[in-house]
Protein backbone atom coordinates (compact mmCIF):
# COMPACT_ATOMS: atom_id res chain seq x y z
CA UNK A 1 0.00 0.00 0.00
CA UNK A 2 1.25 3.42 -0.85
CA UNK A 3 1.71 5.90 1.99
CA UNK A 4 0.10 9.31 2.21
CA UNK A 5 2.61 12.13 2.54
CA UNK A 6 1.72 15.44 4.12
CA UNK A 7 3.99 18.04 2.59
CA UNK A 8 4.75 21.63 3.34
CA UNK A 9 6.98 23.50 0.90
CA UNK A 10 8.35 20.24 -0.58
CA UNK A 11 9.22 18.91 2.87
CA UNK A 12 7.47 15.78 4.17
CA UNK A 13 6.02 16.70 7.56
CA UNK A 14 3.96 13.55 8.24
CA UNK A 15 3.11 10.20 6.69
CA UNK A 16 0.29 7.70 7.02
CA UNK A 17 0.10 4.07 5.94
CA UNK A 18 -3.50 3.44 6.99
CA UNK A 19 -6.59 5.25 8.25
CA UNK A 20 -5.54 5.16 11.91
CA UNK A 21 -2.18 6.71 11.11
CA UNK A 22 -3.93 9.25 8.90
CA UNK A 23 -6.13 10.33 11.81
CA UNK A 24 -3.13 10.58 14.15
CA UNK A 25 -1.21 12.70 11.64
CA UNK A 26 -4.20 14.95 10.99
CA UNK A 27 -4.76 15.54 14.70
CA UNK A 28 -1.10 16.46 15.20
CA UNK A 29 -1.02 18.72 12.15
CA UNK A 30 -4.20 20.50 13.23
CA UNK A 31 -2.06 22.25 15.84
CA UNK A 32 1.49 22.04 14.46
CA UNK A 33 0.80 22.88 10.79
CA UNK A 34 -2.88 23.68 10.23
CA UNK A 35 -2.30 25.34 6.85
CA UNK A 36 -0.77 22.20 5.38
CA UNK A 37 -3.62 20.10 6.74
CA UNK A 38 -6.18 22.52 5.33
CA UNK A 39 -4.44 22.42 1.94
CA UNK A 40 -4.52 18.61 1.76
CA UNK A 41 -8.18 18.42 2.82
CA UNK A 42 -9.37 21.23 0.52
CA UNK A 43 -7.38 19.89 -2.45
CA UNK A 44 -9.00 16.47 -1.97
CA UNK A 45 -5.60 14.84 -1.58
CA UNK A 46 -6.82 12.80 1.37
CA UNK A 47 -10.06 11.92 -0.43
CA UNK A 48 -8.09 10.71 -3.45
CA UNK A 49 -5.69 8.65 -1.34
CA UNK A 50 -8.55 7.00 0.54
CA UNK A 51 -10.09 5.97 -2.77
CA UNK A 52 -6.70 4.69 -3.92
CA UNK A 53 -6.31 2.45 -0.86
CA UNK A 54 -9.89 1.21 -1.34
CA UNK A 55 -11.42 3.05 1.64
CA UNK A 56 -14.26 4.19 -0.59
CA UNK A 57 -16.91 4.54 2.15
CA UNK A 58 -14.70 6.88 4.14
CA UNK A 59 -13.63 8.73 1.00
CA UNK A 60 -17.28 9.37 0.17
CA UNK A 61 -17.77 10.97 3.59
CA UNK A 62 -14.90 13.39 2.85
CA UNK A 63 -15.77 14.11 -0.79
CA UNK A 64 -17.12 17.63 -0.21
CA UNK A 65 -15.29 18.40 3.03
CA UNK A 66 -12.96 21.38 3.00
CA UNK A 67 -12.76 21.89 6.77
CA UNK A 68 -10.03 19.83 8.49
CA UNK A 69 -12.00 19.67 11.75
CA UNK A 70 -14.97 18.13 9.94
CA UNK A 71 -12.65 15.71 8.15
CA UNK A 72 -11.12 14.61 11.45
CA UNK A 73 -14.59 14.16 12.98
CA UNK A 74 -15.73 12.09 9.99
CA UNK A 75 -12.70 9.80 10.26
CA UNK A 76 -13.23 9.38 14.01
CA UNK A 77 -16.88 8.49 13.46
CA UNK A 78 -15.91 6.03 10.73
CA UNK A 79 -13.35 4.29 12.95
CA UNK A 80 -15.54 4.32 16.07
CA UNK A 81 -19.18 4.36 14.98
CA UNK A 82 -21.72 5.15 17.64
CA UNK A 83 -23.98 2.20 18.42
CA UNK A 84 -27.49 2.50 17.04
CA UNK A 85 -30.24 2.62 19.64
C-alpha positions in Angstrom: 0.0 0.0 0.0 1.3 3.4 -0.9 1.7 5.9 2.0 0.1 9.3 2.2 2.6 12.1 2.5 1.7 15.4 4.1 4.0 18.0 2.6 4.8 21.6 3.3 7.0 23.5 0.9 8.3 20.2 -0.6 9.2 18.9 2.9 7.5 15.8 4.2 6.0 16.7 7.6 4.0 13.6 8.2 3.1 10.2 6.7 0.3 7.7 7.0 0.1 4.1 5.9 -3.5 3.4 7.0 -6.6 5.3 8.3 -5.5 5.2 11.9 -2.2 6.7 11.1 -3.9 9.3 8.9 -6.1 10.3 11.8 -3.1 10.6 14.1 -1.2 12.7 11.6 -4.2 15.0 11.0 -4.8 15.5 14.7 -1.1 16.5 15.2 -1.0 18.7 12.1 -4.2 20.5 13.2 -2.1 22.2 15.8 1.5 22.0 14.5 0.8 22.9 10.8 -2.9 23.7 10.2 -2.3 25.3 6.9 -0.8 22.2 5.4 -3.6 20.1 6.7 -6.2 22.5 5.3 -4.4 22.4 1.9 -4.5 18.6 1.8 -8.2 18.4 2.8 -9.4 21.2 0.5 -7.4 19.9 -2.5 -9.0 16.5 -2.0 -5.6 14.8 -1.6 -6.8 12.8 1.4 -10.1 11.9 -0.4 -8.1 10.7 -3.5 -5.7 8.7 -1.3 -8.5 7.0 0.5 -10.1 6.0 -2.8 -6.7 4.7 -3.9 -6.3 2.5 -0.9 -9.9 1.2 -1.3 -11.4 3.0 1.6 -14.3 4.2 -0.6 -16.9 4.5 2.1 -14.7 6.9 4.1 -13.6 8.7 1.0 -17.3 9.4 0.2 -17.8 11.0 3.6 -14.9 13.4 2.8 -15.8 14.1 -0.8 -17.1 17.6 -0.2 -15.3 18.4 3.0 -13.0 21.4 3.0 -12.8 21.9 6.8 -10.0 19.8 8.5 -12.0 19.7 11.8 -15.0 18.1 9.9 -12.7 15.7 8.1 -11.1 14.6 11.4 -14.6 14.2 13.0 -15.7 12.1 10.0 -12.7 9.8 10.3 -13.2 9.4 14.0 -16.9 8.5 13.5 -15.9 6.0 10.7 -13.3 4.3 13.0 -15.5 4.3 16.1 -19.2 4.4 15.0 -21.7 5.1 17.6 -24.0 2.2 18.4 -27.5 2.5 17.0 -30.2 2.6 19.6 
